[in-house]
């Protein structure tokens, strides 16, 4: 008996829509990461990209619990002297709320060669109108 491995042409990708105004940031991010990886499918294989497309709507109405809205800070460093940057959650939510969701989902995906392709199938919309799913 051999283990079945799906071929690249056999993978069917569906579109899923998640609403960021109904659940918290972590709940939305885990659902999206699961769908992007394809872990909800019966033919999941960790070395293949068998995930679906995900559209997240209402990113501007994102919900976080506790004091995260006041205390959460996103940090990055360019590698150069003086290249340390900090952006507060409230600032980033005002400028680009989709980036908060994208960073949360990116942190939940495994760091391998498939990560960029999986993130490319993610669409984050600030409002509730889009034309990705027909």
One Martini backbone bead per residue (centre of mass of N, CA, C, O) as a GRO file, in nm:
protein
  134
    1UNK     BB    1   0.095   0.036   0.024
    2UNK     BB    2   0.040   0.368  -0.076
    3UNK     BB    3   0.081   0.696  -0.054
    4UNK     BB    4  -0.105   0.962  -0.131
    5UNK     BB    5  -0.017   1.203  -0.391
    6UNK     BB    6  -0.083   1.494  -0.503
    7UNK     BB    7  -0.113   1.671  -0.775
    8UNK     BB    8  -0.097   1.986  -0.901
    9UNK     BB    9  -0.358   1.948  -1.096
   10UNK     BB   10  -0.560   1.837  -0.852
   11UNK     BB   11  -0.588   2.112  -0.732
   12UNK     BB   12  -0.846   2.279  -0.555
   13UNK     BB   13  -0.942   2.619  -0.554
   14UNK     BB   14  -1.092   2.817  -0.318
   15UNK     BB   15  -1.315   3.059  -0.186
   16UNK     BB   16  -1.279   3.268   0.107
   17UNK     BB   17  -1.476   3.441   0.362
   18UNK     BB   18  -1.378   3.686   0.604
   19UNK     BB   19  -1.478   3.855   0.909
   20UNK     BB   20  -1.323   4.103   1.114
   21UNK     BB   21  -1.588   4.204   1.288
   22UNK     BB   22  -1.656   3.923   1.451
   23UNK     BB   23  -1.358   3.861   1.520
   24UNK     BB   24  -1.061   3.821   1.627
   25UNK     BB   25  -0.745   3.832   1.521
   26UNK     BB   26  -0.660   3.536   1.593
   27UNK     BB   27  -0.902   3.387   1.467
   28UNK     BB   28  -0.865   3.486   1.179
   29UNK     BB   29  -0.567   3.396   1.139
   30UNK     BB   30  -0.608   3.088   1.183
   31UNK     BB   31  -0.814   3.042   0.961
   32UNK     BB   32  -0.643   3.151   0.726
   33UNK     BB   33  -0.393   2.968   0.760
   34UNK     BB   34  -0.543   2.701   0.717
   35UNK     BB   35  -0.649   2.768   0.429
   36UNK     BB   36  -0.370   2.835   0.294
   37UNK     BB   37  -0.246   2.542   0.356
   38UNK     BB   38  -0.484   2.303   0.355
   39UNK     BB   39  -0.576   2.158   0.638
   40UNK     BB   40  -0.893   2.111   0.555
   41UNK     BB   41  -0.794   1.885   0.381
   42UNK     BB   42  -0.752   1.549   0.288
   43UNK     BB   43  -0.478   1.620   0.091
   44UNK     BB   44  -0.267   1.697   0.289
   45UNK     BB   45   0.067   1.843   0.240
   46UNK     BB   46   0.348   1.999   0.362
   47UNK     BB   47   0.512   2.016   0.065
   48UNK     BB   48   0.241   2.137  -0.041
   49UNK     BB   49   0.034   2.366  -0.229
   50UNK     BB   50  -0.324   2.330  -0.121
   51UNK     BB   51  -0.456   2.594  -0.094
   52UNK     BB   52  -0.657   2.871  -0.058
   53UNK     BB   53  -0.851   3.139  -0.093
   54UNK     BB   54  -0.845   3.464   0.086
   55UNK     BB   55  -1.100   3.686   0.217
   56UNK     BB   56  -1.078   3.993   0.400
   57UNK     BB   57  -1.312   4.176   0.567
   58UNK     BB   58  -1.323   4.452   0.759
   59UNK     BB   59  -1.032   4.567   0.861
   60UNK     BB   60  -1.123   4.843   1.001
   61UNK     BB   61  -1.299   4.647   1.226
   62UNK     BB   62  -1.097   4.545   1.419
   63UNK     BB   63  -1.049   4.300   1.679
   64UNK     BB   64  -0.932   4.346   2.016
   65UNK     BB   65  -0.811   4.243   2.319
   66UNK     BB   66  -0.786   4.428   2.574
   67UNK     BB   67  -0.472   4.629   2.556
   68UNK     BB   68  -0.364   4.609   2.256
   69UNK     BB   69  -0.439   4.887   2.130
   70UNK     BB   70  -0.220   5.036   2.331
   71UNK     BB   71   0.044   4.816   2.352
   72UNK     BB   72   0.097   4.734   2.073
   73UNK     BB   73   0.408   4.650   1.889
   74UNK     BB   74   0.589   4.705   1.589
   75UNK     BB   75   0.898   4.554   1.496
   76UNK     BB   76   1.203   4.671   1.320
   77UNK     BB   77   1.504   4.581   1.120
   78UNK     BB   78   1.743   4.655   0.867
   79UNK     BB   79   2.067   4.630   0.982
   80UNK     BB   80   2.122   4.914   1.034
   81UNK     BB   81   2.219   5.185   1.171
   82UNK     BB   82   1.920   5.309   1.292
   83UNK     BB   83   1.693   5.071   1.184
   84UNK     BB   84   1.486   5.111   1.408
   85UNK     BB   85   1.133   5.021   1.431
   86UNK     BB   86   0.818   5.168   1.550
   87UNK     BB   87   0.470   5.054   1.562
   88UNK     BB   88   0.167   5.121   1.648
   89UNK     BB   89  -0.140   4.993   1.636
   90UNK     BB   90  -0.307   5.255   1.595
   91UNK     BB   91  -0.141   5.364   1.357
   92UNK     BB   92  -0.175   5.116   1.167
   93UNK     BB   93  -0.488   5.122   1.169
   94UNK     BB   94  -0.509   5.402   1.030
   95UNK     BB   95  -0.333   5.342   0.771
   96UNK     BB   96  -0.307   4.987   0.770
   97UNK     BB   97  -0.510   4.730   0.857
   98UNK     BB   98  -0.409   4.493   0.670
   99UNK     BB   99  -0.121   4.459   0.797
  100UNK     BB  100  -0.202   4.326   1.060
  101UNK     BB  101  -0.317   4.066   0.937
  102UNK     BB  102  -0.069   3.987   0.767
  103UNK     BB  103   0.127   3.953   1.010
  104UNK     BB  104  -0.032   3.737   1.163
  105UNK     BB  105  -0.035   3.524   0.935
  106UNK     BB  106   0.272   3.512   0.880
  107UNK     BB  107   0.339   3.403   1.173
  108UNK     BB  108   0.161   3.121   1.120
  109UNK     BB  109   0.342   3.049   0.902
  110UNK     BB  110   0.568   2.867   0.764
  111UNK     BB  111   0.923   2.884   0.713
  112UNK     BB  112   0.919   2.858   0.370
  113UNK     BB  113   0.885   2.830   0.021
  114UNK     BB  114   0.551   2.869   0.051
  115UNK     BB  115   0.478   3.144   0.188
  116UNK     BB  116   0.451   3.347  -0.053
  117UNK     BB  117   0.225   3.193  -0.205
  118UNK     BB  118   0.019   3.204   0.024
  119UNK     BB  119   0.012   3.519   0.060
  120UNK     BB  120  -0.087   3.573  -0.239
  121UNK     BB  121  -0.388   3.446  -0.159
  122UNK     BB  122  -0.424   3.710   0.003
  123UNK     BB  123  -0.708   3.923   0.089
  124UNK     BB  124  -0.737   4.267   0.202
  125UNK     BB  125  -1.027   4.446   0.314
  126UNK     BB  126  -1.166   4.728   0.451
  127UNK     BB  127  -1.427   4.662   0.350
  128UNK     BB  128  -1.724   4.484   0.190
  129UNK     BB  129  -1.622   4.536  -0.106
  130UNK     BB  130  -1.591   4.295  -0.374
  131UNK     BB  131  -1.450   4.088  -0.677
  132UNK     BB  132  -1.351   3.780  -0.618
  133UNK     BB  133  -1.628   3.663  -0.553
  134UNK     BB  134  -1.897   3.505  -0.759
   0.00000   0.00000   0.00000
